[in-house]
């Protein structure tokens, strides 16, 4: 988010992790379908349909990958005919596991893995190889040490998620890719989300997923996003954090049919390039005081317009304040860090414990997201709706997503413009602070559910937010 008309860029974006770097300068690039290399003499190889992972070792992350692949074959064997009207052709090239620190080429057919690649080419990566003339085409290959590192940081289900994403590319290899790279990658995320829901519902015979692990999965997606500032037209674009999480949750909520139908040329992606060098050098963050000015301008602008156009009422904008330590007397609890006081027409936040840390550790749109949540409770107050129960908080999270969409669409005032990565920061804020009772007290919502509510408001608008619109 930035304000136009100043001598320098004033965006609100985070550029902390464009991609995890492992073993020197190798950057994570999960999921880009690899085109086959020309066939080599004596090449070839086809799977028997059994889940055998070539090069795998017992008692390692390979066990989880193998379980996931078995369940993926079962899921797509059942689902593909229902959605696409034909049987799912099993992968013909097989599955390959590589440990870059301990490679024995003799373990692999003719010493190569998927697409005829050398085993060491797989380092810090996982990919599906499109069917073609090269050895071991129509296959999935992964670096198991890389998957183990992801699992250590973001939960044991992450290797299964990577397998599900790559299997999504195998589905595309049978029905066609939806277009540019970013559509292809996020549709594979959507397919992975649909399969993950099947696992979460207890349908998978080999894989397991507990509800709290979904938050870890979403945090793991931060490592898998494109560097902030990447164009949607980039040859290997995978999507922003918000784009990828949104696609995953769409599949999780709505199933494979949504993945099939909703990734056409009219799909909106939030990823974008920086507008100028100053914006890129700042990492996209507005100065703290300027950010507060932008938030104080944009919130009453979008809600004033909505009240006039949608609710046919006038909106009385509350004050936005800060406090240090104890919450204002009007708050129900002095320990709260995010406050809505209807009787005082006040929205406020604890600056040292919430405002500054969210700004410095995540980014400035994280703070904008924080302020928008109690502001949305004030919106409900003026509409005569509840403000102190879980339904109110669910609605406020959705309304906060709607506010973000208004900024994204350039409808928060002529001078307020979103910047690359802003929505990524919203996701990070909810996953980092959403379960803190000082921020959202007495709310039994996981981070995954909070992000899903925010996404609903962003994508579906006010109608999704329980305000009678």
C-alpha positions as CSV (number, residue, x, y, z in Angstrom):
1,X,0.0,0.0,0.0
2,X,1.3,3.4,-0.8
3,X,0.2,7.0,-1.1
4,X,0.6,8.7,-4.5
5,X,1.8,12.3,-4.9
6,X,4.8,12.3,-2.6
7,X,8.5,12.6,-3.5
8,X,9.2,9.0,-2.6
9,X,7.4,5.7,-2.7
10,X,5.4,4.9,0.5
11,X,4.4,1.2,0.0
12,X,3.3,-1.3,2.5
13,X,4.9,-4.6,1.6
14,X,7.0,-7.3,3.2
15,X,10.0,-8.7,1.4
16,X,11.4,-11.0,4.0
17,X,11.6,-14.4,2.4
18,X,11.4,-14.6,-1.4
19,X,12.5,-18.2,-1.2
20,X,14.4,-20.3,1.3
21,X,18.0,-20.7,0.4
22,X,19.7,-24.0,1.3
23,X,23.2,-25.2,0.8
24,X,24.6,-22.0,-0.6
25,X,22.7,-20.4,-3.4
26,X,20.1,-23.1,-4.3
27,X,16.6,-21.5,-4.2
28,X,13.4,-23.5,-3.7
29,X,11.5,-23.9,-6.9
30,X,8.8,-26.4,-6.1
31,X,6.3,-27.5,-8.7
32,X,7.4,-26.1,-12.0
33,X,6.7,-29.0,-14.5
34,X,9.9,-30.0,-16.1
35,X,10.0,-30.5,-19.8
36,X,11.6,-33.7,-21.0
37,X,15.1,-33.6,-22.3
38,X,15.8,-35.4,-25.6
39,X,15.8,-39.2,-25.3
40,X,19.1,-40.8,-24.6
41,X,20.3,-44.1,-26.1
42,X,19.1,-47.0,-24.0
43,X,16.7,-44.8,-22.0
44,X,13.2,-45.6,-21.0
45,X,11.4,-46.7,-18.0
46,X,7.8,-47.0,-17.0
47,X,6.0,-47.6,-13.8
48,X,4.1,-50.7,-13.0
49,X,1.4,-48.8,-11.2
50,X,2.7,-49.9,-7.8
51,X,3.9,-47.2,-5.3
52,X,7.6,-48.0,-5.4
53,X,9.9,-45.0,-4.8
54,X,13.2,-45.6,-6.5
55,X,16.2,-44.6,-4.3
56,X,14.1,-44.4,-1.2
57,X,15.3,-45.4,2.3
58,X,13.2,-46.9,5.0
59,X,12.7,-44.9,8.2
60,X,13.1,-41.5,6.5
61,X,10.9,-38.8,5.0
62,X,10.5,-41.3,2.1
63,X,8.0,-43.2,4.2
64,X,5.7,-40.2,4.4
65,X,6.2,-39.4,0.7
66,X,5.4,-43.0,-0.2
67,X,2.3,-43.0,2.0
68,X,1.1,-39.8,0.4
69,X,1.8,-41.1,-3.2
70,X,-0.3,-44.2,-2.4
71,X,-3.1,-42.1,-1.2
72,X,-2.9,-39.7,-4.1
73,X,-3.2,-42.6,-6.5
74,X,-6.3,-43.8,-4.7
75,X,-7.8,-40.3,-4.5
76,X,-7.3,-39.5,-8.1
77,X,-8.4,-42.9,-9.2
78,X,-11.7,-42.2,-7.4
79,X,-12.0,-38.5,-8.2
80,X,-10.7,-38.1,-11.7
81,X,-13.6,-40.1,-13.3
82,X,-16.2,-38.1,-11.4
83,X,-14.7,-34.7,-12.4
84,X,-13.2,-35.4,-15.8
85,X,-15.4,-38.3,-17.0
86,X,-12.6,-40.8,-17.7
87,X,-10.3,-43.1,-15.8
88,X,-7.1,-41.7,-14.4
89,X,-4.0,-43.1,-16.3
90,X,-1.4,-44.0,-13.7
91,X,2.0,-42.3,-13.9
92,X,4.3,-44.2,-16.2
93,X,7.7,-42.9,-15.3
94,X,7.7,-43.8,-11.6
95,X,8.8,-41.9,-8.4
96,X,12.4,-41.0,-7.5
97,X,14.0,-40.0,-4.2
98,X,17.4,-38.5,-4.1
99,X,19.8,-37.6,-1.2
100,X,22.2,-35.2,-2.8
101,X,24.8,-35.9,-0.1
102,X,24.8,-39.6,-0.8
103,X,24.1,-40.3,-4.5
104,X,24.6,-43.8,-6.0
105,X,23.7,-43.5,-9.7
106,X,23.4,-47.3,-9.9
107,X,20.1,-47.0,-7.9
108,X,18.4,-45.3,-10.8
109,X,17.6,-46.6,-14.3
110,X,20.6,-45.7,-16.5
111,X,21.8,-43.5,-13.7
112,X,19.1,-40.8,-14.2
113,X,15.9,-39.7,-12.5
114,X,12.8,-37.9,-13.9
115,X,13.2,-36.3,-17.3
116,X,16.6,-38.0,-17.6
117,X,18.0,-35.6,-15.1
118,X,21.2,-36.3,-13.2
119,X,20.4,-37.0,-9.5
120,X,22.4,-34.0,-8.2
121,X,20.2,-31.7,-10.4
122,X,17.3,-32.4,-8.0
123,X,19.0,-30.7,-5.0
124,X,16.6,-28.5,-3.0
125,X,13.8,-29.3,-5.4
126,X,10.9,-31.5,-6.3
127,X,9.3,-31.7,-9.7
128,X,6.9,-33.6,-12.0
129,X,8.3,-34.5,-15.4
130,X,5.8,-34.1,-18.3
131,X,5.3,-37.1,-20.5
132,X,7.6,-37.2,-23.4
133,X,10.5,-39.0,-25.1
134,X,13.0,-38.5,-22.4
135,X,13.9,-41.3,-19.9
136,X,11.5,-41.6,-16.9
137,X,9.0,-39.1,-18.2
138,X,5.6,-38.8,-16.5
139,X,7.2,-39.1,-13.1
140,X,7.8,-37.3,-9.8
141,X,11.3,-36.7,-8.4
142,X,12.3,-35.1,-5.1
143,X,15.2,-34.3,-2.8
144,X,14.4,-36.1,0.5
145,X,16.8,-34.0,2.5
146,X,15.1,-30.9,1.3
147,X,11.7,-32.4,2.3
148,X,13.1,-33.4,5.7
149,X,14.2,-29.8,6.3
150,X,10.7,-28.5,5.4
151,X,9.1,-31.1,7.7
152,X,11.4,-30.1,10.6
153,X,10.3,-26.4,10.3
154,X,6.7,-26.7,9.2
155,X,5.3,-30.0,10.2
156,X,5.4,-33.6,9.2
157,X,2.7,-33.2,6.6
158,X,4.7,-30.9,4.4
159,X,6.3,-33.7,2.4
160,X,2.8,-35.0,1.6
161,X,1.8,-31.5,0.5
162,X,4.7,-31.4,-1.9
163,X,3.8,-34.8,-3.3
164,X,0.2,-33.6,-3.7
165,X,1.3,-30.5,-5.6
166,X,3.4,-32.5,-7.9
167,X,0.7,-35.0,-8.5
168,X,-1.5,-32.0,-9.4
169,X,0.9,-31.4,-12.3
170,X,0.4,-35.0,-13.3
171,X,-3.3,-34.4,-13.5
172,X,-2.6,-31.3,-15.6
173,X,-0.5,-33.6,-17.8
174,X,-3.6,-35.6,-18.6
175,X,-6.2,-32.8,-18.9
176,X,-4.1,-29.8,-20.0
177,X,-2.5,-26.9,-18.1
178,X,-4.7,-23.8,-17.6
179,X,-2.3,-21.3,-19.2
180,X,0.6,-19.3,-17.8
181,X,2.9,-20.6,-15.1
182,X,1.2,-18.8,-12.3
183,X,-2.2,-20.4,-13.2
184,X,-0.6,-23.8,-13.6
185,X,1.1,-23.6,-10.2
186,X,-1.8,-22.3,-8.2
187,X,-4.2,-24.8,-9.8
188,X,-1.8,-27.5,-8.6
189,X,-2.0,-25.9,-5.1
190,X,-5.8,-26.1,-5.4
191,X,-5.6,-29.8,-6.4
192,X,-3.3,-30.3,-3.3
193,X,-5.9,-28.6,-1.1
194,X,-8.7,-30.9,-2.4
195,X,-6.6,-34.0,-1.6
196,X,-5.6,-32.5,1.8
197,X,-9.3,-32.1,2.7
198,X,-9.9,-35.8,1.9
199,X,-7.0,-36.7,4.2
200,X,-8.3,-34.3,7.0
201,X,-11.7,-36.0,6.7
202,X,-10.1,-39.4,7.5
203,X,-10.6,-40.9,4.1
204,X,-7.0,-41.7,3.4
205,X,-5.8,-45.1,4.5
206,X,-2.1,-44.1,4.9
207,X,-1.8,-40.4,5.5
208,X,-3.0,-38.5,8.6
209,X,-3.6,-34.8,9.3
210,X,-4.7,-33.1,12.5
211,X,-6.5,-29.8,12.5
212,X,-3.7,-27.8,14.1
213,X,-1.3,-29.0,11.4
214,X,-3.2,-26.9,8.9
215,X,-1.7,-23.7,10.4
216,X,1.8,-25.2,10.0
217,X,1.0,-25.9,6.3
218,X,0.0,-22.4,5.7
219,X,3.1,-21.1,7.4
220,X,5.2,-23.4,5.2
221,X,3.7,-21.8,2.1
222,X,5.6,-18.7,2.9
223,X,8.8,-20.5,1.9
224,X,7.2,-21.6,-1.4
225,X,6.1,-18.2,-2.6
226,X,7.8,-16.2,-5.3
227,X,10.1,-13.4,-4.3
228,X,8.0,-10.3,-3.5
229,X,8.0,-8.1,-6.6
230,X,7.9,-11.0,-9.1
231,X,5.6,-10.3,-12.1
232,X,2.6,-12.6,-12.8
233,X,4.0,-12.9,-16.3
234,X,7.3,-14.3,-15.2
235,X,8.2,-17.6,-17.0
236,X,8.3,-19.6,-13.8
237,X,5.9,-17.6,-11.6
238,X,4.3,-19.7,-8.8
239,X,2.3,-16.9,-7.0
240,X,2.5,-14.8,-4.0
241,X,1.9,-16.2,-0.5
242,X,-1.7,-15.0,-0.6
243,X,-2.2,-16.4,-4.1
244,X,-0.9,-19.9,-3.2
245,X,-2.6,-20.1,0.2
246,X,-5.9,-18.9,-1.4
247,X,-5.7,-21.6,-4.1
248,X,-5.0,-24.3,-1.6
249,X,-7.9,-23.2,0.6
250,X,-10.2,-23.0,-2.4
251,X,-9.5,-26.7,-3.1
252,X,-9.8,-27.6,0.5
253,X,-13.2,-25.8,0.8
254,X,-14.7,-26.5,-2.6
255,X,-13.1,-29.6,-4.0
256,X,-11.6,-30.6,-7.4
257,X,-14.4,-29.1,-9.4
258,X,-13.4,-25.6,-8.2
259,X,-9.9,-26.3,-9.2
260,X,-11.1,-27.4,-12.7
261,X,-13.3,-24.4,-13.2
262,X,-11.8,-21.4,-11.5
263,X,-8.3,-21.1,-13.0
264,X,-9.1,-19.5,-16.3
265,X,-7.8,-16.3,-17.8
266,X,-10.2,-14.1,-15.7
267,X,-8.7,-15.3,-12.3
268,X,-7.1,-12.5,-10.4
269,X,-3.7,-12.8,-8.9
270,X,-2.3,-10.4,-6.3
271,X,1.3,-10.9,-7.2
272,X,2.9,-7.9,-8.9
273,X,6.1,-6.0,-9.6
274,X,7.4,-3.0,-7.6
275,X,6.6,0.3,-9.3
276,X,10.0,1.8,-8.9
277,X,13.4,1.4,-7.4
278,X,12.6,3.2,-4.2
279,X,9.7,0.9,-3.5
280,X,11.9,-2.1,-4.1
281,X,14.7,-0.9,-1.9
282,X,12.4,-0.1,1.0
283,X,11.1,-3.7,0.9
284,X,7.8,-2.1,0.2
285,X,7.3,-0.7,3.7
286,X,5.8,2.7,4.3
287,X,7.3,4.6,7.2
288,X,5.4,3.8,10.4
289,X,3.8,7.3,10.9
290,X,2.9,7.5,7.2
291,X,1.3,4.1,7.4
292,X,-1.0,5.2,10.3
293,X,-2.0,8.2,8.2
294,X,-2.9,5.9,5.2
295,X,-4.9,3.6,7.4
296,X,-6.7,6.5,9.0
297,X,-7.7,7.8,5.6
298,X,-8.5,4.5,3.8
299,X,-10.7,2.8,6.4
300,X,-13.3,5.7,6.7
301,X,-13.2,6.1,2.9
302,X,-14.1,2.5,2.0
303,X,-16.7,2.2,4.8
304,X,-18.3,5.6,4.2
305,X,-18.8,4.6,0.6
306,X,-20.1,1.2,1.5
307,X,-22.6,2.6,4.0
308,X,-23.9,5.1,1.4
309,X,-24.1,2.6,-1.5
310,X,-25.0,-0.7,0.2
311,X,-26.7,0.1,3.5
312,X,-28.1,3.6,2.6
313,X,-26.8,5.0,5.9
314,X,-24.2,7.5,7.0
315,X,-21.1,6.1,8.6
316,X,-19.7,7.7,11.7
317,X,-15.9,7.0,11.5
318,X,-14.4,6.1,14.9
319,X,-11.1,7.5,16.2
320,X,-8.0,5.3,15.8
321,X,-5.8,5.5,18.8
322,X,-2.7,3.9,20.3
323,X,-1.8,3.1,23.9
324,X,1.2,1.9,25.8
325,X,0.6,-1.1,28.1
326,X,-2.8,-0.9,29.7
327,X,-5.8,-0.7,27.4
328,X,-8.2,2.2,27.7
329,X,-10.7,2.2,30.5
330,X,-13.5,1.4,28.1
331,X,-11.9,-1.9,27.2
332,X,-13.3,-5.0,28.9
333,X,-9.8,-6.2,29.8
334,X,-6.8,-4.0,30.5
335,X,-4.5,-6.7,29.0
336,X,-6.0,-6.5,25.5
337,X,-3.7,-5.3,22.7
338,X,-6.5,-4.7,20.2
339,X,-9.5,-2.8,21.3
340,X,-13.0,-1.7,20.1
341,X,-14.9,0.6,22.4
342,X,-18.3,1.2,20.9
343,X,-19.4,3.7,23.6
344,X,-16.3,5.8,23.0
345,X,-16.3,5.5,19.2
346,X,-12.7,4.3,19.5
347,X,-10.5,1.7,17.9
348,X,-7.1,1.3,19.5
349,X,-4.0,-0.9,19.6
350,X,-1.1,-1.4,22.0
351,X,1.8,0.2,20.2
352,X,4.8,-1.4,21.9
353,X,3.4,-4.9,22.2
354,X,1.4,-5.2,18.9
355,X,1.8,-2.2,16.5
356,X,5.5,-1.9,16.4
357,X,6.3,-5.6,16.4
358,X,3.8,-6.4,13.7
359,X,5.2,-3.6,11.6
360,X,8.9,-4.5,12.1
361,X,8.7,-8.3,12.1
362,X,6.0,-8.8,9.4
363,X,5.4,-5.6,7.5
364,X,3.2,-2.5,7.5
365,X,0.1,-4.1,6.0
366,X,0.2,-6.5,8.9
367,X,-0.6,-3.5,11.1
368,X,-3.2,-2.2,8.7
369,X,-4.9,-5.6,9.0
370,X,-4.8,-5.5,12.8
371,X,-6.5,-2.1,12.9
372,X,-9.1,-3.2,10.3
373,X,-10.4,-6.0,12.6
374,X,-11.7,-3.9,15.5
375,X,-12.7,-1.2,12.9
376,X,-14.9,-3.9,11.4
377,X,-16.5,-4.5,14.7
378,X,-17.4,-0.8,14.8
379,X,-19.0,-1.3,11.4
380,X,-21.2,-4.1,12.9
381,X,-22.0,-1.9,15.9
382,X,-23.4,0.8,13.6
383,X,-25.4,-1.8,11.6
384,X,-27.0,-3.0,14.9
385,X,-25.2,-6.3,14.9
386,X,-23.3,-8.1,17.7
387,X,-19.7,-7.2,18.4
388,X,-18.8,-9.4,21.3
389,X,-19.2,-13.0,20.2
390,X,-17.4,-15.4,17.8
391,X,-19.9,-14.7,15.0
392,X,-18.9,-11.0,15.2
393,X,-15.2,-11.9,15.0
394,X,-15.7,-14.2,12.1
395,X,-17.6,-11.4,10.4
396,X,-14.9,-8.9,11.2
397,X,-12.2,-11.1,9.7
398,X,-14.2,-11.4,6.6
399,X,-14.8,-7.6,6.5
400,X,-11.1,-7.1,6.9
401,X,-10.5,-9.1,3.8
402,X,-13.1,-7.0,2.0
403,X,-11.3,-3.9,3.0
404,X,-8.1,-5.3,1.6
405,X,-9.9,-6.0,-1.7
406,X,-11.0,-2.4,-1.9
407,X,-7.4,-1.3,-1.5
408,X,-6.3,-3.9,-4.1
409,X,-8.9,-2.6,-6.5
410,X,-7.9,1.0,-6.1
411,X,-11.2,1.9,-4.3
412,X,-9.8,3.2,-1.0
413,X,-9.2,6.8,-2.2
414,X,-7.3,8.1,-5.3
415,X,-4.1,8.4,-3.4
416,X,-4.0,4.9,-1.8
417,X,-2.5,2.1,-3.8
418,X,-1.6,-1.5,-2.8
419,X,1.9,-2.8,-3.3
420,X,3.3,-6.2,-4.0
421,X,3.2,-8.5,-0.9
422,X,0.6,-6.5,1.1
423,X,-1.8,-9.4,1.3
424,X,1.0,-11.8,2.2
425,X,1.4,-9.8,5.3
426,X,-2.3,-10.1,6.2
427,X,-1.9,-13.9,6.1
428,X,1.2,-13.7,8.2
429,X,-0.4,-11.5,10.8
430,X,-3.4,-13.8,11.3
431,X,-1.1,-16.9,11.6
432,X,1.2,-15.1,14.0
433,X,-1.2,-13.1,16.2
434,X,-4.7,-14.5,15.5
435,X,-4.5,-17.1,18.3
436,X,-3.3,-14.6,20.9
437,X,-6.1,-14.0,23.4
438,X,-4.8,-10.4,23.9
439,X,-5.5,-9.8,20.2
440,X,-8.6,-11.9,19.5
441,X,-10.0,-13.0,22.9
442,X,-12.3,-15.9,23.5
443,X,-12.3,-17.0,19.9
444,X,-12.0,-20.7,19.0
445,X,-10.7,-20.2,15.4
446,X,-7.5,-21.7,14.1
447,X,-5.2,-19.6,12.0
448,X,-6.3,-21.6,9.0
449,X,-9.9,-20.7,9.6
450,X,-9.0,-17.0,10.2
451,X,-7.2,-16.8,6.9
452,X,-10.1,-18.6,5.2
453,X,-12.5,-16.0,6.5
454,X,-10.2,-13.1,5.3
455,X,-10.0,-14.8,1.9
456,X,-13.8,-15.1,1.7
457,X,-14.2,-11.4,2.2
458,X,-11.5,-10.6,-0.3
459,X,-12.8,-12.9,-3.0
460,X,-16.6,-12.9,-2.4
461,X,-17.2,-9.5,-1.0
462,X,-19.6,-8.2,1.6
463,X,-22.1,-10.9,0.9
464,X,-19.8,-13.5,2.5
465,X,-19.4,-11.5,5.8
466,X,-22.8,-11.8,7.6
467,X,-23.7,-8.1,7.5
468,X,-26.9,-8.3,5.5
469,X,-25.4,-7.0,2.3
